[in-house]
């Protein structure tokens, strides 16, 4: 059974990954050939 400290560390690592992924996707809208690329200007403006 895992200790409370290791559980907290696991959740913090997962939260950090989620934050980094969200930030990457937000910035990815400005770079072509990424998952977040918007083909139309209307979609790009609605997301930002």
N, CA, C and O atoms as a Tripos MOL2 file, in Angstrom:
@<TRIPOS>MOLECULE
protein
  192   191    48     0     0
PROTEIN
NO_CHARGES

@<TRIPOS>ATOM
      1 N           0.8380   -1.1770    0.0000 N.3       1 UNK1
      2 CA          0.0000    0.0000    0.0000 C.3       1 UNK1
      3 C           0.8880    1.2480    0.0000 C.2       1 UNK1
      4 O           1.8740    1.3130    0.7340 O.2       1 UNK1
      5 N           0.5380    2.2240   -0.8160 N.am      2 UNK2
      6 CA          1.3420    3.4340   -0.9460 C.3       2 UNK2
      7 C           1.0830    4.3800    0.2200 C.2       2 UNK2
      8 O          -0.0070    4.4120    0.7900 O.2       2 UNK2
      9 N           2.0900    5.1280    0.5510 N.am      3 UNK3
     10 CA          1.9390    6.0890    1.6440 C.3       3 UNK3
     11 C           1.2310    7.3480    1.1370 C.2       3 UNK3
     12 O           1.0880    7.5510   -0.0690 O.2       3 UNK3
     13 N           0.8040    8.1630    2.0500 N.am      4 UNK4
     14 CA          0.0950    9.3960    1.6960 C.3       4 UNK4
     15 C           1.0150   10.3300    0.9240 C.2       4 UNK4
     16 O           0.5730   10.9720   -0.0290 O.2       4 UNK4
     17 N           2.2860   10.4220    1.3130 N.am      5 UNK5
     18 CA          3.2360   11.3030    0.6340 C.3       5 UNK5
     19 C           3.4280   10.9030   -0.8200 C.2       5 UNK5
     20 O           3.4640   11.7680   -1.6950 O.2       5 UNK5
     21 N           3.5510    9.6100   -1.0950 N.am      6 UNK6
     22 CA          3.7560    9.1840   -2.4770 C.3       6 UNK6
     23 C           2.4950    9.4070   -3.3050 C.2       6 UNK6
     24 O           2.5910    9.7320   -4.4890 O.2       6 UNK6
     25 N           1.3130    9.2400   -2.7080 N.am      7 UNK7
     26 CA          0.0680    9.5310   -3.4210 C.3       7 UNK7
     27 C          -0.0040   11.0060   -3.7870 C.2       7 UNK7
     28 O          -0.3980   11.3550   -4.9000 O.2       7 UNK7
     29 N           0.3750   11.8680   -2.8550 N.am      8 UNK8
     30 CA          0.3680   13.3070   -3.1080 C.3       8 UNK8
     31 C           1.3320   13.6470   -4.2370 C.2       8 UNK8
     32 O           1.0100   14.4680   -5.0960 O.2       8 UNK8
     33 N           2.5040   13.0290   -4.2470 N.am      9 UNK9
     34 CA          3.5000   13.2750   -5.2870 C.3       9 UNK9
     35 C           2.9780   12.8360   -6.6490 C.2       9 UNK9
     36 O           3.1950   13.5250   -7.6450 O.2       9 UNK9
     37 N           2.3010   11.7090   -6.7020 N.am     10 UNK10
     38 CA          1.7530   11.2190   -7.9670 C.3      10 UNK10
     39 C           0.7100   12.1920   -8.5030 C.2      10 UNK10
     40 O           0.7100   12.5060   -9.6930 O.2      10 UNK10
     41 N          -0.1740   12.6680   -7.6400 N.am     11 UNK11
     42 CA         -1.2010   13.6070   -8.0910 C.3      11 UNK11
     43 C          -0.5870   14.9210   -8.5480 C.2      11 UNK11
     44 O          -1.0380   15.5010   -9.5350 O.2      11 UNK11
     45 N           0.4300   15.3960   -7.8510 N.am     12 UNK12
     46 CA          1.0930   16.6480   -8.2390 C.3      12 UNK12
     47 C           1.7700   16.5000   -9.5930 C.2      12 UNK12
     48 O           1.7270   17.4200  -10.4100 O.2      12 UNK12
     49 N           2.3940   15.3530   -9.8420 N.am     13 UNK13
     50 CA          3.0470   15.1230  -11.1300 C.3      13 UNK13
     51 C           2.0090   15.0990  -12.2420 C.2      13 UNK13
     52 O           2.2400   15.6450  -13.3210 O.2      13 UNK13
     53 N           0.8640   14.4680  -11.9860 N.am     14 UNK14
     54 CA         -0.1940   14.4140  -12.9950 C.3      14 UNK14
     55 C          -0.7530   15.8110  -13.2490 C.2      14 UNK14
     56 O          -1.0040   16.1730  -14.3980 O.2      14 UNK14
     57 N          -0.9500   16.5970  -12.1970 N.am     15 UNK15
     58 CA         -1.4430   17.9630  -12.3560 C.3      15 UNK15
     59 C          -0.4690   18.7970  -13.1710 C.2      15 UNK15
     60 O          -0.8830   19.5850  -14.0210 O.2      15 UNK15
     61 N           0.8210   18.6280  -12.9170 N.am     16 UNK16
     62 CA          1.8310   19.3910  -13.6430 C.3      16 UNK16
     63 C           1.8040   19.0340  -15.1260 C.2      16 UNK16
     64 O           1.9250   19.9140  -15.9780 O.2      16 UNK16
     65 N           1.6450   17.7420  -15.4380 N.am     17 UNK17
     66 CA          1.5490   17.3250  -16.8390 C.3      17 UNK17
     67 C           0.3330   17.9390  -17.5070 C.2      17 UNK17
     68 O           0.4140   18.3750  -18.6560 O.2      17 UNK17
     69 N          -0.7910   17.9800  -16.8090 N.am     18 UNK18
     70 CA         -2.0190   18.5510  -17.3730 C.3      18 UNK18
     71 C          -1.8450   20.0370  -17.6490 C.2      18 UNK18
     72 O          -2.2800   20.5360  -18.6870 O.2      18 UNK18
     73 N          -1.2180   20.7350  -16.7330 N.am     19 UNK19
     74 CA         -0.9920   22.1690  -16.9240 C.3      19 UNK19
     75 C          -0.0640   22.3990  -18.1070 C.2      19 UNK19
     76 O          -0.3260   23.2680  -18.9380 O.2      19 UNK19
     77 N           1.0110   21.6360  -18.1940 N.am     20 UNK20
     78 CA          1.9450   21.7970  -19.3040 C.3      20 UNK20
     79 C           1.2830   21.4720  -20.6300 C.2      20 UNK20
     80 O           1.5110   22.1660  -21.6200 O.2      20 UNK20
     81 N           0.4640   20.4230  -20.6650 N.am     21 UNK21
     82 CA         -0.2170   20.0550  -21.9020 C.3      21 UNK21
     83 C          -1.2010   21.1410  -22.3150 C.2      21 UNK21
     84 O          -1.3040   21.4560  -23.5010 O.2      21 UNK21
     85 N          -1.9190   21.7120  -21.3710 N.am     22 UNK22
     86 CA         -2.8650   22.7840  -21.6720 C.3      22 UNK22
     87 C          -2.1290   23.9920  -22.2180 C.2      22 UNK22
     88 O          -2.5650   24.6010  -23.1950 O.2      22 UNK22
     89 N          -1.0230   24.3390  -21.5980 N.am     23 UNK23
     90 CA         -0.2340   25.4710  -22.0610 C.3      23 UNK23
     91 C           0.2980   25.2180  -23.4600 C.2      23 UNK23
     92 O           0.2770   26.1140  -24.3030 O.2      23 UNK23
     93 N           0.7760   24.0030  -23.7160 N.am     24 UNK24
     94 CA          1.2720   23.6610  -25.0480 C.3      24 UNK24
     95 C           0.1730   23.7700  -26.0920 C.2      24 UNK24
     96 O           0.4090   24.2590  -27.1970 O.2      24 UNK24
     97 N          -1.0230   23.3170  -25.7490 N.am     25 UNK25
     98 CA         -2.1140   23.3920  -26.7120 C.3      25 UNK25
     99 C          -2.5200   24.8320  -26.9690 C.2      25 UNK25
    100 O          -2.8300   25.1860  -28.1070 O.2      25 UNK25
    101 N          -2.5250   25.6660  -25.9460 N.am     26 UNK26
    102 CA         -2.8650   27.0750  -26.1370 C.3      26 UNK26
    103 C          -1.8560   27.7580  -27.0450 C.2      26 UNK26
    104 O          -2.2310   28.5030  -27.9500 O.2      26 UNK26
    105 N          -0.5860   27.5060  -26.8040 N.am     27 UNK27
    106 CA          0.4520   28.1070  -27.6360 C.3      27 UNK27
    107 C           0.5170   27.4490  -29.0040 C.2      27 UNK27
    108 O           0.9410   28.0720  -29.9760 O.2      27 UNK27
    109 N           0.1000   26.2000  -29.0830 N.am     28 UNK28
    110 CA          0.1370   25.4660  -30.3430 C.3      28 UNK28
    111 C          -0.7900   26.0310  -31.3950 C.2      28 UNK28
    112 O          -0.6220   25.7360  -32.5780 O.2      28 UNK28
    113 N          -1.7510   26.8240  -31.0090 N.am     29 UNK29
    114 CA         -2.6710   27.4160  -31.9730 C.3      29 UNK29
    115 C          -1.9580   28.3970  -32.8890 C.2      29 UNK29
    116 O          -2.4810   28.7270  -33.9540 O.2      29 UNK29
    117 N          -0.7940   28.8650  -32.5100 N.am     30 UNK30
    118 CA         -0.0550   29.8260  -33.3190 C.3      30 UNK30
    119 C           0.9760   29.1540  -34.2220 C.2      30 UNK30
    120 O           1.6660   29.8350  -34.9810 O.2      30 UNK30
    121 N           1.0870   27.8430  -34.1510 N.am     31 UNK31
    122 CA          2.1030   27.1180  -34.9070 C.3      31 UNK31
    123 C           1.4200   26.0770  -35.7810 C.2      31 UNK31
    124 O           0.5750   25.3250  -35.2960 O.2      31 UNK31
    125 N           1.7650   26.0230  -37.0390 N.am     32 UNK32
    126 CA          1.1500   25.0550  -37.9450 C.3      32 UNK32
    127 C           1.6920   23.6520  -37.6590 C.2      32 UNK32
    128 O           2.7510   23.4970  -37.0510 O.2      32 UNK32
    129 N           0.9590   22.6470  -38.0990 N.am     33 UNK33
    130 CA          1.3210   21.2370  -37.9610 C.3      33 UNK33
    131 C           1.3120   20.7830  -36.5040 C.2      33 UNK33
    132 O           2.1520   19.9830  -36.0930 O.2      33 UNK33
    133 N           0.3870   21.2840  -35.7470 N.am     34 UNK34
    134 CA          0.2190   20.8020  -34.3810 C.3      34 UNK34
    135 C          -1.2090   20.3280  -34.2040 C.2      34 UNK34
    136 O          -2.0610   20.5610  -35.0620 O.2      34 UNK34
    137 N          -1.4630   19.6790  -33.1170 N.am     35 UNK35
    138 CA         -2.7930   19.1770  -32.8120 C.3      35 UNK35
    139 C          -3.7950   20.3170  -32.6770 C.2      35 UNK35
    140 O          -4.9770   20.1420  -32.9720 O.2      35 UNK35
    141 N          -3.3380   21.4630  -32.2410 N.am     36 UNK36
    142 CA         -4.2380   22.5740  -31.9390 C.3      36 UNK36
    143 C          -4.4280   23.5340  -33.0980 C.2      36 UNK36
    144 O          -5.0790   24.5650  -32.9300 O.2      36 UNK36
    145 N          -3.8910   23.2360  -34.2540 N.am     37 UNK37
    146 CA         -3.9490   24.1630  -35.3740 C.3      37 UNK37
    147 C          -5.3750   24.3270  -35.8690 C.2      37 UNK37
    148 O          -6.0750   23.3370  -36.0830 O.2      37 UNK37
    149 N          -5.8150   25.5710  -36.0530 N.am     38 UNK38
    150 CA         -7.1440   25.8690  -36.5880 C.3      38 UNK38
    151 C          -7.0040   26.2380  -38.0560 C.2      38 UNK38
    152 O          -6.2280   27.1290  -38.4030 O.2      38 UNK38
    153 N          -7.7460   25.5630  -38.9140 N.am     39 UNK39
    154 CA         -7.6580   25.8410  -40.3430 C.3      39 UNK39
    155 C          -8.3630   27.1370  -40.7130 C.2      39 UNK39
    156 O          -7.9270   27.8370  -41.6270 O.2      39 UNK39
    157 N          -9.4280   27.4610  -40.0280 N.am     40 UNK40
    158 CA        -10.1550   28.6810  -40.3710 C.3      40 UNK40
    159 C          -9.8770   29.7730  -39.3390 C.2      40 UNK40
    160 O          -9.6680   29.4950  -38.1580 O.2      40 UNK40
    161 N          -9.8800   31.0010  -39.8040 N.am     41 UNK41
    162 CA         -9.6460   32.1450  -38.9240 C.3      41 UNK41
    163 C         -10.7650   32.2640  -37.8880 C.2      41 UNK41
    164 O         -10.5210   32.6590  -36.7480 O.2      41 UNK41
    165 N         -11.9810   31.9240  -38.2850 N.am     42 UNK42
    166 CA        -13.1170   31.9980  -37.3650 C.3      42 UNK42
    167 C         -12.9230   31.0460  -36.1770 C.2      42 UNK42
    168 O         -13.1660   31.4350  -35.0350 O.2      42 UNK42
    169 N         -12.4950   29.8240  -36.4270 N.am     43 UNK43
    170 CA        -12.2590   28.8690  -35.3400 C.3      43 UNK43
    171 C         -11.1060   29.3270  -34.4540 C.2      43 UNK43
    172 O         -11.1670   29.2050  -33.2300 O.2      43 UNK43
    173 N         -10.0620   29.8520  -35.0770 N.am     44 UNK44
    174 CA         -8.9010   30.3420  -34.3260 C.3      44 UNK44
    175 C          -9.3190   31.4570  -33.3680 C.2      44 UNK44
    176 O          -8.9390   31.4530  -32.1980 O.2      44 UNK44
    177 N         -10.0980   32.4020  -33.8680 N.am     45 UNK45
    178 CA        -10.5340   33.5250  -33.0400 C.3      45 UNK45
    179 C         -11.5000   33.0810  -31.9470 C.2      45 UNK45
    180 O         -11.4860   33.6390  -30.8500 O.2      45 UNK45
    181 N         -12.3310   32.0910  -32.2280 N.am     46 UNK46
    182 CA        -13.2920   31.6480  -31.2150 C.3      46 UNK46
    183 C         -12.6070   30.9160  -30.0640 C.2      46 UNK46
    184 O         -13.0820   30.9670  -28.9300 O.2      46 UNK46
    185 N         -11.5070   30.2430  -30.3420 N.am     47 UNK47
    186 CA        -10.7910   29.5150  -29.2920 C.3      47 UNK47
    187 C          -9.9600   30.4640  -28.4450 C.2      47 UNK47
    188 O          -9.8780   30.3080  -27.2260 O.2      47 UNK47
    189 N          -9.3560   31.4290  -29.0780 N.am     48 UNK48
    190 CA         -8.5100   32.3810  -28.3450 C.3      48 UNK48
    191 C          -9.3930   33.4480  -27.7920 C.2      48 UNK48
    192 O          -8.9100   34.3690  -27.1330 O.2      48 UNK48
@<TRIPOS>BOND
     1     1     2 1
     2     2     3 1
     3     3     4 2
     4     3     5 am
     5     5     6 1
     6     6     7 1
     7     7     8 2
     8     7     9 am
     9     9    10 1
    10    10    11 1
    11    11    12 2
    12    11    13 am
    13    13    14 1
    14    14    15 1
    15    15    16 2
    16    15    17 am
    17    17    18 1
    18    18    19 1
    19    19    20 2
    20    19    21 am
    21    21    22 1
    22    22    23 1
    23    23    24 2
    24    23    25 am
    25    25    26 1
    26    26    27 1
    27    27    28 2
    28    27    29 am
    29    29    30 1
    30    30    31 1
    31    31    32 2
    32    31    33 am
    33    33    34 1
    34    34    35 1
    35    35    36 2
    36    35    37 am
    37    37    38 1
    38    38    39 1
    39    39    40 2
    40    39    41 am
    41    41    42 1
    42    42    43 1
    43    43    44 2
    44    43    45 am
    45    45    46 1
    46    46    47 1
    47    47    48 2
    48    47    49 am
    49    49    50 1
    50    50    51 1
    51    51    52 2
    52    51    53 am
    53    53    54 1
    54    54    55 1
    55    55    56 2
    56    55    57 am
    57    57    58 1
    58    58    59 1
    59    59    60 2
    60    59    61 am
    61    61    62 1
    62    62    63 1
    63    63    64 2
    64    63    65 am
    65    65    66 1
    66    66    67 1
    67    67    68 2
    68    67    69 am
    69    69    70 1
    70    70    71 1
    71    71    72 2
    72    71    73 am
    73    73    74 1
    74    74    75 1
    75    75    76 2
    76    75    77 am
    77    77    78 1
    78    78    79 1
    79    79    80 2
    80    79    81 am
    81    81    82 1
    82    82    83 1
    83    83    84 2
    84    83    85 am
    85    85    86 1
    86    86    87 1
    87    87    88 2
    88    87    89 am
    89    89    90 1
    90    90    91 1
    91    91    92 2
    92    91    93 am
    93    93    94 1
    94    94    95 1
    95    95    96 2
    96    95    97 am
    97    97    98 1
    98    98    99 1
    99    99   100 2
   100    99   101 am
   101   101   102 1
   102   102   103 1
   103   103   104 2
   104   103   105 am
   105   105   106 1
   106   106   107 1
   107   107   108 2
   108   107   109 am
   109   109   110 1
   110   110   111 1
   111   111   112 2
   112   111   113 am
   113   113   114 1
   114   114   115 1
   115   115   116 2
   116   115   117 am
   117   117   118 1
   118   118   119 1
   119   119   120 2
   120   119   121 am
   121   121   122 1
   122   122   123 1
   123   123   124 2
   124   123   125 am
   125   125   126 1
   126   126   127 1
   127   127   128 2
   128   127   129 am
   129   129   130 1
   130   130   131 1
   131   131   132 2
   132   131   133 am
   133   133   134 1
   134   134   135 1
   135   135   136 2
   136   135   137 am
   137   137   138 1
   138   138   139 1
   139   139   140 2
   140   139   141 am
   141   141   142 1
   142   142   143 1
   143   143   144 2
   144   143   145 am
   145   145   146 1
   146   146   147 1
   147   147   148 2
   148   147   149 am
   149   149   150 1
   150   150   151 1
   151   151   152 2
   152   151   153 am
   153   153   154 1
   154   154   155 1
   155   155   156 2
   156   155   157 am
   157   157   158 1
   158   158   159 1
   159   159   160 2
   160   159   161 am
   161   161   162 1
   162   162   163 1
   163   163   164 2
   164   163   165 am
   165   165   166 1
   166   166   167 1
   167   167   168 2
   168   167   169 am
   169   169   170 1
   170   170   171 1
   171   171   172 2
   172   171   173 am
   173   173   174 1
   174   174   175 1
   175   175   176 2
   176   175   177 am
   177   177   178 1
   178   178   179 1
   179   179   180 2
   180   179   181 am
   181   181   182 1
   182   182   183 1
   183   183   184 2
   184   183   185 am
   185   185   186 1
   186   186   187 1
   187   187   188 2
   188   187   189 am
   189   189   190 1
   190   190   191 1
   191   191   192 2
@<TRIPOS>SUBSTRUCTURE
     1 UNK1         2 RESIDUE 1 A UNK
     2 UNK2         6 RESIDUE 1 A UNK
     3 UNK3        10 RESIDUE 1 A UNK
     4 UNK4        14 RESIDUE 1 A UNK
     5 UNK5        18 RESIDUE 1 A UNK
     6 UNK6        22 RESIDUE 1 A UNK
     7 UNK7        26 RESIDUE 1 A UNK
     8 UNK8        30 RESIDUE 1 A UNK
     9 UNK9        34 RESIDUE 1 A UNK
    10 UNK10       38 RESIDUE 1 A UNK
    11 UNK11       42 RESIDUE 1 A UNK
    12 UNK12       46 RESIDUE 1 A UNK
    13 UNK13       50 RESIDUE 1 A UNK
    14 UNK14       54 RESIDUE 1 A UNK
    15 UNK15       58 RESIDUE 1 A UNK
    16 UNK16       62 RESIDUE 1 A UNK
    17 UNK17       66 RESIDUE 1 A UNK
    18 UNK18       70 RESIDUE 1 A UNK
    19 UNK19       74 RESIDUE 1 A UNK
    20 UNK20       78 RESIDUE 1 A UNK
    21 UNK21       82 RESIDUE 1 A UNK
    22 UNK22       86 RESIDUE 1 A UNK
    23 UNK23       90 RESIDUE 1 A UNK
    24 UNK24       94 RESIDUE 1 A UNK
    25 UNK25       98 RESIDUE 1 A UNK
    26 UNK26      102 RESIDUE 1 A UNK
    27 UNK27      106 RESIDUE 1 A UNK
    28 UNK28      110 RESIDUE 1 A UNK
    29 UNK29      114 RESIDUE 1 A UNK
    30 UNK30      118 RESIDUE 1 A UNK
    31 UNK31      122 RESIDUE 1 A UNK
    32 UNK32      126 RESIDUE 1 A UNK
    33 UNK33      130 RESIDUE 1 A UNK
    34 UNK34      134 RESIDUE 1 A UNK
    35 UNK35      138 RESIDUE 1 A UNK
    36 UNK36      142 RESIDUE 1 A UNK
    37 UNK37      146 RESIDUE 1 A UNK
    38 UNK38      150 RESIDUE 1 A UNK
    39 UNK39      154 RESIDUE 1 A UNK
    40 UNK40      158 RESIDUE 1 A UNK
    41 UNK41      162 RESIDUE 1 A UNK
    42 UNK42      166 RESIDUE 1 A UNK
    43 UNK43      170 RESIDUE 1 A UNK
    44 UNK44      174 RESIDUE 1 A UNK
    45 UNK45      178 RESIDUE 1 A UNK
    46 UNK46      182 RESIDUE 1 A UNK
    47 UNK47      186 RESIDUE 1 A UNK
    48 UNK48      190 RESIDUE 1 A UNK
